[in-house]
Amino acid sequence: MIDASMLLVAAETALYNAKFAVAIAGFGSAIGVGLVGWGATNAIGRNPGAFGKILVMGILGMAFAEAIAFYALFLGN
């Protein structure tokens, strides 16, 4: 038979799992943004003439990496 304490434990477990998923997604997103920035700075260092194109691609890459964190934040809560 299901009682109130079992439901409370199940709800707390689901809440912790959602928070853990958001934390992992945020960590992965931060690593992704860092890698995009690192790659963009290396590319600009190798070819400074392509600064504008690299900047646009870097910003798009960072936006896509950050989108993962927002998806997890909105869907995890």
Biopython code that builds the backbone (N, CA, C, O; Angstrom):
import numpy as np
from Bio.PDB.StructureBuilder import StructureBuilder

atoms = [
    (1, "MET", "N", (0.842, -1.176, 0.000)),
    (1, "MET", "CA", (0.000, 0.000, 0.000)),
    (1, "MET", "C", (0.885, 1.236, 0.000)),
    (1, "MET", "O", (1.883, 1.290, 0.719)),
    (2, "ILE", "N", (0.524, 2.220, -0.798)),
    (2, "ILE", "CA", (1.286, 3.453, -0.901)),
    (2, "ILE", "C", (0.757, 4.447, 0.124)),
    (2, "ILE", "O", (-0.440, 4.727, 0.188)),
    (3, "ASP", "N", (1.677, 4.971, 0.923)),
    (3, "ASP", "CA", (1.278, 5.983, 1.894)),
    (3, "ASP", "C", (1.995, 7.305, 1.576)),
    (3, "ASP", "O", (2.762, 7.389, 0.617)),
    (4, "ALA", "N", (1.741, 8.301, 2.367)),
    (4, "ALA", "CA", (2.262, 9.642, 2.106)),
    (4, "ALA", "C", (3.780, 9.694, 2.196)),
    (4, "ALA", "O", (4.410, 10.439, 1.445)),
    (5, "SER", "N", (4.380, 8.930, 3.089)),
    (5, "SER", "CA", (5.836, 8.982, 3.229)),
    (5, "SER", "C", (6.526, 8.417, 1.992)),
    (5, "SER", "O", (7.577, 8.920, 1.593)),
    (6, "MET", "N", (5.959, 7.389, 1.382)),
    (6, "MET", "CA", (6.548, 6.829, 0.165)),
    (6, "MET", "C", (6.453, 7.827, -0.994)),
    (6, "MET", "O", (7.379, 7.945, -1.797)),
    (7, "LEU", "N", (5.342, 8.533, -1.072)),
    (7, "LEU", "CA", (5.199, 9.536, -2.113)),
    (7, "LEU", "C", (6.167, 10.691, -1.910)),
    (7, "LEU", "O", (6.699, 11.235, -2.878)),
    (8, "LEU", "N", (6.400, 11.070, -0.659)),
    (8, "LEU", "CA", (7.338, 12.140, -0.355)),
    (8, "LEU", "C", (8.755, 11.736, -0.751)),
    (8, "LEU", "O", (9.486, 12.538, -1.332)),
    (9, "VAL", "N", (9.143, 10.516, -0.447)),
    (9, "VAL", "CA", (10.473, 10.038, -0.814)),
    (9, "VAL", "C", (10.623, 9.999, -2.332)),
    (9, "VAL", "O", (11.672, 10.374, -2.856)),
    (10, "ALA", "N", (9.597, 9.554, -3.041)),
    (10, "ALA", "CA", (9.644, 9.511, -4.501)),
    (10, "ALA", "C", (9.753, 10.911, -5.092)),
    (10, "ALA", "O", (10.492, 11.117, -6.056)),
    (11, "ALA", "N", (9.030, 11.873, -4.530)),
    (11, "ALA", "CA", (9.088, 13.246, -5.023)),
    (11, "ALA", "C", (10.458, 13.863, -4.769)),
    (11, "ALA", "O", (10.991, 14.556, -5.636)),
    (12, "GLU", "N", (11.033, 13.623, -3.599)),
    (12, "GLU", "CA", (12.361, 14.155, -3.296)),
    (12, "GLU", "C", (13.411, 13.539, -4.213)),
    (12, "GLU", "O", (14.321, 14.234, -4.665)),
    (13, "THR", "N", (13.296, 12.250, -4.491)),
    (13, "THR", "CA", (14.247, 11.588, -5.376)),
    (13, "THR", "C", (14.160, 12.167, -6.782)),
    (13, "THR", "O", (15.186, 12.409, -7.417)),
    (14, "ALA", "N", (12.951, 12.388, -7.271)),
    (14, "ALA", "CA", (12.782, 12.967, -8.605)),
    (14, "ALA", "C", (13.353, 14.379, -8.654)),
    (14, "ALA", "O", (13.949, 14.769, -9.658)),
    (15, "LEU", "N", (13.178, 15.140, -7.591)),
    (15, "LEU", "CA", (13.699, 16.501, -7.544)),
    (15, "LEU", "C", (15.219, 16.496, -7.576)),
    (15, "LEU", "O", (15.823, 17.295, -8.292)),
    (16, "TYR", "N", (15.842, 15.613, -6.816)),
    (16, "TYR", "CA", (17.299, 15.529, -6.810)),
    (16, "TYR", "C", (17.827, 15.058, -8.156)),
    (16, "TYR", "O", (18.863, 15.542, -8.612)),
    (17, "ASN", "N", (17.136, 14.128, -8.800)),
    (17, "ASN", "CA", (17.567, 13.662, -10.116)),
    (17, "ASN", "C", (17.486, 14.790, -11.141)),
    (17, "ASN", "O", (18.372, 14.922, -11.985)),
    (18, "ALA", "N", (16.442, 15.598, -11.076)),
    (18, "ALA", "CA", (16.308, 16.722, -12.000)),
    (18, "ALA", "C", (17.415, 17.745, -11.765)),
    (18, "ALA", "O", (17.995, 18.263, -12.719)),
    (19, "LYS", "N", (17.706, 18.035, -10.507)),
    (19, "LYS", "CA", (18.773, 18.988, -10.204)),
    (19, "LYS", "C", (20.124, 18.462, -10.659)),
    (19, "LYS", "O", (20.960, 19.228, -11.139)),
    (20, "PHE", "N", (20.346, 17.164, -10.512)),
    (20, "PHE", "CA", (21.595, 16.555, -10.964)),
    (20, "PHE", "C", (21.716, 16.651, -12.482)),
    (20, "PHE", "O", (22.795, 16.942, -12.999)),
    (21, "ALA", "N", (20.630, 16.410, -13.195)),
    (21, "ALA", "CA", (20.653, 16.503, -14.653)),
    (21, "ALA", "C", (20.948, 17.932, -15.103)),
    (21, "ALA", "O", (21.698, 18.136, -16.058)),
    (22, "VAL", "N", (20.373, 18.912, -14.435)),
    (22, "VAL", "CA", (20.630, 20.306, -14.783)),
    (22, "VAL", "C", (22.091, 20.655, -14.499)),
    (22, "VAL", "O", (22.717, 21.371, -15.280)),
    (23, "ALA", "N", (22.630, 20.163, -13.403)),
    (23, "ALA", "CA", (24.032, 20.434, -13.067)),
    (23, "ALA", "C", (24.971, 19.821, -14.100)),
    (23, "ALA", "O", (25.937, 20.464, -14.513)),
    (24, "ILE", "N", (24.704, 18.597, -14.518)),
    (24, "ILE", "CA", (25.547, 17.948, -15.517)),
    (24, "ILE", "C", (25.454, 18.682, -16.854)),
    (24, "ILE", "O", (26.466, 18.875, -17.526)),
    (25, "ALA", "N", (24.252, 19.090, -17.240)),
    (25, "ALA", "CA", (24.084, 19.824, -18.497)),
    (25, "ALA", "C", (24.799, 21.173, -18.432)),
    (25, "ALA", "O", (25.406, 21.597, -19.416)),
    (26, "GLY", "N", (24.734, 21.845, -17.297)),
    (26, "GLY", "CA", (25.434, 23.111, -17.147)),
    (26, "GLY", "C", (26.938, 22.946, -17.217)),
    (26, "GLY", "O", (27.634, 23.768, -17.813)),
    (27, "PHE", "N", (27.436, 21.887, -16.608)),
    (27, "PHE", "CA", (28.871, 21.609, -16.648)),
    (27, "PHE", "C", (29.315, 21.305, -18.077)),
    (27, "PHE", "O", (30.347, 21.802, -18.529)),
    (28, "GLY", "N", (28.544, 20.496, -18.780)),
    (28, "GLY", "CA", (28.879, 20.177, -20.163)),
    (28, "GLY", "C", (28.808, 21.398, -21.064)),
    (28, "GLY", "O", (29.629, 21.563, -21.966)),
    (29, "SER", "N", (27.835, 22.244, -20.818)),
    (29, "SER", "CA", (27.699, 23.467, -21.594)),
    (29, "SER", "C", (28.891, 24.399, -21.352)),
    (29, "SER", "O", (29.403, 25.007, -22.292)),
    (30, "ALA", "N", (29.322, 24.509, -20.124)),
    (30, "ALA", "CA", (30.482, 25.349, -19.811)),
    (30, "ALA", "C", (31.736, 24.827, -20.495)),
    (30, "ALA", "O", (32.538, 25.611, -21.003)),
    (31, "ILE", "N", (31.910, 23.531, -20.512)),
    (31, "ILE", "CA", (33.066, 22.953, -21.207)),
    (31, "ILE", "C", (32.964, 23.229, -22.704)),
    (31, "ILE", "O", (33.961, 23.566, -23.343)),
    (32, "GLY", "N", (31.761, 23.088, -23.269)),
    (32, "GLY", "CA", (31.572, 23.355, -24.690)),
    (32, "GLY", "C", (31.879, 24.794, -25.062)),
    (32, "GLY", "O", (32.536, 25.048, -26.072)),
    (33, "VAL", "N", (31.411, 25.735, -24.259)),
    (33, "VAL", "CA", (31.688, 27.149, -24.529)),
    (33, "VAL", "C", (33.186, 27.420, -24.432)),
    (33, "VAL", "O", (33.741, 28.162, -25.242)),
    (34, "GLY", "N", (33.826, 26.828, -23.457)),
    (34, "GLY", "CA", (35.274, 27.005, -23.325)),
    (34, "GLY", "C", (36.038, 26.456, -24.514)),
    (34, "GLY", "O", (36.987, 27.081, -24.989)),
    (35, "LEU", "N", (35.631, 25.294, -24.997)),
    (35, "LEU", "CA", (36.305, 24.711, -26.160)),
    (35, "LEU", "C", (36.080, 25.543, -27.417)),
    (35, "LEU", "O", (36.991, 25.697, -28.230)),
    (36, "VAL", "N", (34.883, 26.076, -27.579)),
    (36, "VAL", "CA", (34.618, 26.932, -28.739)),
    (36, "VAL", "C", (35.478, 28.191, -28.667)),
    (36, "VAL", "O", (36.072, 28.593, -29.667)),
    (37, "GLY", "N", (35.547, 28.813, -27.497)),
    (37, "GLY", "CA", (36.378, 30.009, -27.344)),
    (37, "GLY", "C", (37.849, 29.721, -27.580)),
    (37, "GLY", "O", (38.552, 30.512, -28.210)),
    (38, "TRP", "N", (38.305, 28.602, -27.080)),
    (38, "TRP", "CA", (39.702, 28.204, -27.268)),
    (38, "TRP", "C", (40.003, 27.981, -28.745)),
    (38, "TRP", "O", (41.029, 28.432, -29.253)),
    (39, "GLY", "N", (39.101, 27.283, -29.428)),
    (39, "GLY", "CA", (39.299, 27.036, -30.853)),
    (39, "GLY", "C", (39.259, 28.315, -31.665)),
    (39, "GLY", "O", (40.030, 28.480, -32.610)),
    (40, "ALA", "N", (38.360, 29.224, -31.301)),
    (40, "ALA", "CA", (38.266, 30.493, -32.030)),
    (40, "ALA", "C", (39.522, 31.330, -31.839)),
    (40, "ALA", "O", (40.014, 31.928, -32.796)),
    (41, "THR", "N", (40.044, 31.383, -30.628)),
    (41, "THR", "CA", (41.265, 32.172, -30.409)),
    (41, "THR", "C", (42.450, 31.551, -31.135)),
    (41, "THR", "O", (43.297, 32.275, -31.657)),
    (42, "ASN", "N", (42.525, 30.228, -31.178)),
    (42, "ASN", "CA", (43.593, 29.574, -31.932)),
    (42, "ASN", "C", (43.466, 29.868, -33.425)),
    (42, "ASN", "O", (44.462, 30.124, -34.102)),
    (43, "ALA", "N", (42.241, 29.829, -33.928)),
    (43, "ALA", "CA", (42.029, 30.094, -35.351)),
    (43, "ALA", "C", (42.371, 31.531, -35.701)),
    (43, "ALA", "O", (42.966, 31.784, -36.749)),
    (44, "ILE", "N", (42.007, 32.475, -34.847)),
    (44, "ILE", "CA", (42.338, 33.880, -35.112)),
    (44, "ILE", "C", (43.846, 34.084, -35.028)),
    (44, "ILE", "O", (44.406, 34.876, -35.786)),
    (45, "GLY", "N", (44.498, 33.388, -34.127)),
    (45, "GLY", "CA", (45.952, 33.489, -34.037)),
    (45, "GLY", "C", (46.643, 32.963, -35.284)),
    (45, "GLY", "O", (47.694, 33.473, -35.673)),
    (46, "ARG", "N", (46.067, 31.950, -35.912)),
    (46, "ARG", "CA", (46.669, 31.389, -37.120)),
    (46, "ARG", "C", (46.335, 32.206, -38.362)),
    (46, "ARG", "O", (47.144, 32.295, -39.286)),
    (47, "ASN", "N", (45.142, 32.803, -38.386)),
    (47, "ASN", "CA", (44.711, 33.557, -39.564)),
    (47, "ASN", "C", (43.949, 34.804, -39.107)),
    (47, "ASN", "O", (42.719, 34.783, -39.067)),
    (48, "PRO", "N", (44.639, 35.870, -38.769)),
    (48, "PRO", "CA", (43.961, 37.071, -38.275)),
    (48, "PRO", "C", (43.045, 37.723, -39.304)),
    (48, "PRO", "O", (42.138, 38.464, -38.924)),
    (49, "GLY", "N", (43.252, 37.474, -40.574)),
    (49, "GLY", "CA", (42.424, 38.069, -41.607)),
    (49, "GLY", "C", (41.003, 37.534, -41.613)),
    (49, "GLY", "O", (40.100, 38.184, -42.140)),
    (50, "ALA", "N", (40.795, 36.361, -41.034)),
    (50, "ALA", "CA", (39.466, 35.744, -41.010)),
    (50, "ALA", "C", (38.739, 36.024, -39.697)),
    (50, "ALA", "O", (37.863, 35.261, -39.289)),
    (51, "PHE", "N", (39.105, 37.114, -39.044)),
    (51, "PHE", "CA", (38.539, 37.415, -37.733)),
    (51, "PHE", "C", (37.020, 37.482, -37.745)),
    (51, "PHE", "O", (36.375, 36.910, -36.867)),
    (52, "GLY", "N", (36.435, 38.168, -38.720)),
    (52, "GLY", "CA", (34.979, 38.348, -38.766)),
    (52, "GLY", "C", (34.235, 37.036, -38.911)),
    (52, "GLY", "O", (33.251, 36.801, -38.210)),
    (53, "LYS", "N", (34.693, 36.173, -39.816)),
    (53, "LYS", "CA", (34.028, 34.889, -40.024)),
    (53, "LYS", "C", (34.187, 33.979, -38.805)),
    (53, "LYS", "O", (33.257, 33.268, -38.424)),
    (54, "ILE", "N", (35.361, 34.010, -38.205)),
    (54, "ILE", "CA", (35.600, 33.174, -37.021)),
    (54, "ILE", "C", (34.760, 33.661, -35.856)),
    (54, "ILE", "O", (34.239, 32.855, -35.086)),
    (55, "LEU", "N", (34.624, 34.970, -35.719)),
    (55, "LEU", "CA", (33.811, 35.529, -34.638)),
    (55, "LEU", "C", (32.362, 35.080, -34.756)),
    (55, "LEU", "O", (31.747, 34.685, -33.766)),
    (56, "VAL", "N", (31.816, 35.141, -35.969)),
    (56, "VAL", "CA", (30.431, 34.730, -36.176)),
    (56, "VAL", "C", (30.255, 33.250, -35.849)),
    (56, "VAL", "O", (29.311, 32.875, -35.153)),
    (57, "MET", "N", (31.155, 32.415, -36.346)),
    (57, "MET", "CA", (31.058, 30.971, -36.075)),
    (57, "MET", "C", (31.246, 30.677, -34.582)),
    (57, "MET", "O", (30.588, 29.791, -34.039)),
    (58, "GLY", "N", (32.133, 31.410, -33.925)),
    (58, "GLY", "CA", (32.343, 31.212, -32.492)),
    (58, "GLY", "C", (31.119, 31.583, -31.680)),
    (58, "GLY", "O", (30.745, 30.871, -30.748)),
    (59, "ILE", "N", (30.501, 32.687, -32.031)),
    (59, "ILE", "CA", (29.299, 33.109, -31.304)),
    (59, "ILE", "C", (28.171, 32.107, -31.515)),
    (59, "ILE", "O", (27.458, 31.768, -30.570)),
    (60, "LEU", "N", (28.002, 31.629, -32.750)),
    (60, "LEU", "CA", (26.972, 30.617, -33.012)),
    (60, "LEU", "C", (27.247, 29.328, -32.244)),
    (60, "LEU", "O", (26.333, 28.734, -31.672)),
    (61, "GLY", "N", (28.498, 28.901, -32.233)),
    (61, "GLY", "CA", (28.850, 27.683, -31.497)),
    (61, "GLY", "C", (28.596, 27.816, -30.005)),
    (61, "GLY", "O", (28.105, 26.886, -29.366)),
    (62, "MET", "N", (28.931, 28.972, -29.455)),
    (62, "MET", "CA", (28.679, 29.199, -28.030)),
    (62, "MET", "C", (27.189, 29.248, -27.732)),
    (62, "MET", "O", (26.743, 28.748, -26.699)),
    (63, "ALA", "N", (26.419, 29.847, -28.631)),
    (63, "ALA", "CA", (24.969, 29.914, -28.424)),
    (63, "ALA", "C", (24.354, 28.517, -28.446)),
    (63, "ALA", "O", (23.477, 28.215, -27.636)),
    (64, "PHE", "N", (24.803, 27.672, -29.358)),
    (64, "PHE", "CA", (24.273, 26.310, -29.414)),
    (64, "PHE", "C", (24.673, 25.504, -28.175)),
    (64, "PHE", "O", (23.886, 24.697, -27.679)),
    (65, "ALA", "N", (25.885, 25.719, -27.680)),
    (65, "ALA", "CA", (26.317, 25.011, -26.472)),
    (65, "ALA", "C", (25.515, 25.488, -25.261)),
    (65, "ALA", "O", (25.144, 24.683, -24.408)),
    (66, "GLU", "N", (25.247, 26.784, -25.184)),
    (66, "GLU", "CA", (24.463, 27.313, -24.070)),
    (66, "GLU", "C", (23.013, 26.867, -24.138)),
    (66, "GLU", "O", (22.354, 26.743, -23.105)),
    (67, "ALA", "N", (22.508, 26.625, -25.342)),
    (67, "ALA", "CA", (21.121, 26.189, -25.494)),
    (67, "ALA", "C", (20.879, 24.868, -24.771)),
    (67, "ALA", "O", (19.784, 24.638, -24.258)),
    (68, "ILE", "N", (21.871, 24.012, -24.724)),
    (68, "ILE", "CA", (21.733, 22.735, -24.024)),
    (68, "ILE", "C", (21.451, 22.976, -22.543)),
    (68, "ILE", "O", (20.607, 22.299, -21.956)),
    (69, "ALA", "N", (22.141, 23.922, -21.944)),
    (69, "ALA", "CA", (21.922, 24.223, -20.532)),
    (69, "ALA", "C", (20.515, 24.775, -20.307)),
    (69, "ALA", "O", (19.865, 24.440, -19.317)),
    (70, "PHE", "N", (20.048, 25.621, -21.227)),
    (70, "PHE", "CA", (18.699, 26.169, -21.077)),
    (70, "PHE", "C", (17.645, 25.093, -21.248)),
    (70, "PHE", "O", (16.653, 25.087, -20.519)),
    (71, "TYR", "N", (17.836, 24.183, -22.194)),
    (71, "TYR", "CA", (16.891, 23.073, -22.359)),
    (71, "TYR", "C", (16.821, 22.252, -21.079)),
    (71, "TYR", "O", (15.732, 21.913, -20.616)),
    (72, "ALA", "N", (17.960, 21.935, -20.515)),
    (72, "ALA", "CA", (17.968, 21.138, -19.292)),
    (72, "ALA", "C", (17.333, 21.902, -18.135)),
    (72, "ALA", "O", (16.623, 21.315, -17.318)),
    (73, "LEU", "N", (17.579, 23.189, -18.061)),
    (73, "LEU", "CA", (17.018, 23.991, -16.981)),
    (73, "LEU", "C", (15.499, 24.034, -17.075)),
    (73, "LEU", "O", (14.811, 23.874, -16.067)),
    (74, "PHE", "N", (14.975, 24.247, -18.270)),
    (74, "PHE", "CA", (13.522, 24.351, -18.426)),
    (74, "PHE", "C", (12.844, 22.996, -18.333)),
    (74, "PHE", "O", (11.759, 22.895, -17.761)),
    (75, "LEU", "N", (13.450, 21.958, -18.878)),
    (75, "LEU", "CA", (12.829, 20.643, -18.859)),
    (75, "LEU", "C", (13.083, 19.891, -17.566)),
    (75, "LEU", "O", (12.339, 18.970, -17.230)),
    (76, "GLY", "N", (14.120, 20.268, -16.838)),
    (76, "GLY", "CA", (14.452, 19.557, -15.612)),
    (76, "GLY", "C", (13.649, 19.990, -14.406)),
    (76, "GLY", "O", (13.629, 19.296, -13.390)),
    (77, "ASN", "N", (12.993, 21.121, -14.506)),
    (77, "ASN", "CA", (12.233, 21.617, -13.347)),
    (77, "ASN", "C", (10.771, 21.448, -13.532)),
    (77, "ASN", "O", (9.991, 21.812, -12.653)),
]
sb = StructureBuilder()
sb.init_structure("model")
sb.init_model(0)
sb.init_chain("A")
sb.init_seg("    ")
for serial, (resi, resn, name, xyz) in enumerate(atoms, 1):
    if name == "N":
        sb.init_residue(resn, " ", resi, " ")
    sb.init_atom(name, np.array(xyz, "f"), 0.0, 1.0, " ", f" {name:<3s}", serial, name[0])
structure = sb.get_structure()
